[in-house]
Amino acid sequence: MNLPQYLAPGEFIDSSDPDVRAFAQETTAGAPDDVARAVQLYYAVRDAIPYDPYYAGEARSYFRASDCLRAQRGFCIPKAALLAAAARSLGIPARVGYADVRNHLSSKKLLELLGGDLFIWHGYTELHLDGRWVKATPAFNLSLCQRFAVRPLEFDGRHDSLFHEFADGGRRHMEYVSQRGHFPDVPYDAILADLKKAYPRWLALVAAGRHRDFAREARPNPSD
């Protein structure tokens, strides 16, 4: 297994960035081991960086870990990159993985922009802990989950924490459609090409700067 490539800084998983390194060190101060450090990083990225699918665009900065940290918001892809970058800066091997999912609890406005509930290239992080890869998804922050009446994803550093299967009340939230695999850095060119084909209205909206407030849109839909 070639772990060194999962420790080296990348263009998007830019673990050598001073702000990323400071964030990781401050977040994990006092943690006794890598598992504890990974867990603390997970919750910091999940909750301190709100999920915002309208803070996006074609620029490479929207996909980069350090830019997500400085913006203090981002969608699933840069948030997963940030968790990976912070982990690498502490010597924890990390990479990013992706899957296409059906998301039944997104906002009505976002679903209209996307043209359906299929979310392609949904990002998560894989962390190498205690000799094995463990998956973690830091996308949806606690306050957003509460607005959607969705149980937030927890992470213990030992078991995979991927997608919400059901929301409170048994309503389905996310389901896998297909896996796209894992990568040592964000595959920006492939992702952007697919996003342009799949979601032209969404990209046009964010390119025009007409950002919406996703947190205000978030609410459970009893019909799902």
C-alpha positions in Angstrom: 0.0 0.0 0.0 1.4 3.4 -1.1 0.6 5.4 2.0 3.1 8.3 1.3 1.0 9.6 -1.5 -1.9 10.0 1.0 0.4 12.1 3.3 1.8 14.5 0.7 0.1 17.9 0.1 -1.9 18.1 -3.1 -3.4 21.0 -5.1 -6.8 20.7 -3.5 -5.9 18.6 -0.4 -3.3 21.3 0.4 -2.2 20.0 3.8 0.9 22.3 3.9 -1.3 25.4 3.9 -0.5 27.4 7.2 -4.2 27.9 8.0 -5.0 24.2 7.5 -2.1 23.2 9.7 -3.1 25.7 12.4 -6.8 24.6 12.2 -5.7 20.9 12.7 -3.3 21.6 15.5 -5.8 23.8 17.4 -8.7 21.4 16.9 -6.8 18.4 18.2 -4.8 19.9 21.0 -4.7 17.4 23.9 -6.0 14.4 21.8 -4.1 11.3 22.9 -3.8 9.4 19.6 -4.6 9.5 15.9 -8.1 8.0 16.3 -9.1 10.8 18.8 -7.5 13.4 16.5 -9.4 12.2 13.5 -12.7 12.2 15.4 -12.1 15.8 16.6 -11.2 16.9 13.1 -14.3 15.3 11.7 -16.7 17.2 14.1 -14.8 20.4 13.6 -15.2 20.2 9.8 -18.7 18.9 10.0 -20.1 21.6 12.3 -17.8 24.6 12.0 -17.9 24.7 8.2 -21.6 24.9 7.2 -22.7 22.9 4.2 -23.6 25.4 1.4 -24.4 24.0 -2.1 -24.7 27.6 -3.4 -21.2 28.6 -2.4 -19.8 26.8 -5.5 -18.6 27.5 -9.0 -16.1 26.4 -11.7 -13.1 28.1 -10.1 -10.6 25.7 -8.6 -10.8 27.6 -5.3 -14.3 26.2 -4.7 -12.8 22.7 -4.5 -9.7 23.4 -2.4 -9.4 22.6 1.3 -7.8 25.8 2.4 -10.2 28.0 0.5 -13.1 26.2 2.1 -11.6 26.7 5.5 -11.1 30.5 4.9 -14.6 30.9 3.5 -16.1 29.0 6.5 -18.5 27.3 4.2 -18.6 24.9 1.3 -20.3 21.9 -0.3 -19.4 18.3 0.2 -16.4 18.1 -2.1 -14.3 20.8 -0.4 -15.4 19.8 3.0 -14.2 16.3 2.4 -10.9 17.7 1.1 -10.5 19.9 4.2 -10.9 16.9 6.5 -8.3 15.0 4.4 -5.9 17.9 4.4 -6.2 18.5 8.1 -5.6 14.8 8.8 -2.5 14.7 6.5 -1.1 17.8 8.2 -1.0 15.7 11.4 0.5 12.7 9.8 -2.7 10.7 9.3 -2.9 9.2 5.8 -6.1 10.5 4.1 -7.8 10.5 0.7 -11.1 11.4 -0.8 -13.9 9.2 -2.2 -17.0 9.8 -4.2 -20.4 8.2 -4.9 -23.5 9.2 -6.8 -26.4 9.3 -4.4 -30.1 10.0 -4.4 -30.9 12.7 -1.8 -34.6 12.8 -0.9 -34.3 15.6 1.7 -32.8 18.4 -0.2 -34.7 21.7 -0.5 -37.3 22.0 -3.2 -35.4 25.0 -4.8 -32.2 23.1 -5.0 -33.8 20.0 -6.5 -35.5 22.2 -9.2 -32.1 23.7 -10.1 -30.5 20.3 -10.3 -33.3 18.8 -12.2 -33.8 15.9 -9.8 -32.6 14.2 -6.7 -29.5 12.5 -8.1 -26.4 14.1 -6.6 -23.2 13.0 -8.6 -19.7 13.1 -7.1 -20.9 13.3 -3.5 -17.7 13.5 -1.5 -16.5 11.8 1.6 -13.1 11.3 3.3 -11.2 8.1 3.9 -8.7 8.1 6.9 -6.1 5.4 7.5 -6.5 4.6 11.2 -5.2 1.6 13.1 -4.1 -0.1 9.9 -7.3 0.2 7.9 -9.2 2.8 5.9 -12.3 4.3 7.6 -14.8 6.4 5.7 -16.2 9.6 7.1 -18.7 12.1 5.6 -18.4 15.6 7.2 -20.8 17.3 4.7 -23.9 18.1 6.7 -23.4 20.3 9.8 -25.5 19.6 13.0 -27.6 22.8 12.7 -28.6 22.0 9.1 -29.5 18.4 10.1 -31.7 19.8 12.9 -33.5 22.0 10.4 -34.1 19.1 8.1 -35.1 16.8 11.1 -32.3 14.5 10.0 -30.1 12.6 12.5 -26.5 13.8 12.0 -23.8 11.4 11.0 -21.6 10.5 13.9 -18.0 9.2 13.6 -16.0 7.2 16.1 -12.8 6.7 14.1 -13.3 3.0 13.9 -16.5 2.4 11.8 -17.5 3.9 8.4 -19.8 6.9 8.7 -21.2 7.5 5.2 -24.7 8.5 4.2 -27.9 9.1 6.2 -30.1 6.1 5.3 -33.2 7.5 7.0 -34.3 10.7 8.6 -36.3 11.0 11.8 -39.6 9.2 11.5 -38.2 6.7 9.0 -38.2 8.9 5.9 -35.4 7.9 3.5 -32.7 10.5 3.2 -29.9 9.1 1.0 -29.2 6.0 -1.0 -26.3 4.8 -3.0 -26.6 4.7 -6.8 -23.0 4.1 -7.8 -19.4 4.4 -6.4 -16.8 6.4 -8.2 -13.8 5.2 -6.1 -11.1 7.0 -4.1 -8.4 9.5 -5.1 -5.2 11.0 -3.6 -6.5 14.4 -4.6 -9.7 16.0 -5.8 -10.2 14.9 -9.5 -11.2 18.5 -10.4 -11.3 18.1 -14.2 -13.5 15.0 -14.2 -15.8 16.4 -11.6 -16.3 19.8 -13.3 -16.9 18.2 -16.7 -19.7 16.0 -15.2 -21.2 18.9 -13.2 -21.4 21.0 -16.3 -23.3 18.3 -18.1 -25.6 17.4 -15.3 -26.4 20.7 -13.6 -26.1 23.6 -16.0 -28.8 25.6 -14.2 -27.1 25.3 -10.8 -23.8 26.4 -12.2 -25.4 29.3 -14.0 -27.0 30.5 -10.8 -23.8 30.4 -8.7 -21.8 31.9 -11.6 -24.2 34.9 -11.6 -23.7 35.4 -7.9 -27.4 34.8 -7.2 -26.6 32.7 -4.1 -29.5 31.5 -2.1 -29.6 30.7 1.6 -29.7 27.0 1.8 -30.1 26.9 5.6 -33.3 28.9 5.3 -34.6 26.5 2.6 -33.9 23.4 4.7 -37.0 21.8 6.1 -38.4 18.3 6.2 -40.8 17.3 3.4 -43.5 15.0 4.8 -44.3 13.7 1.3 -40.9 12.0 1.0 
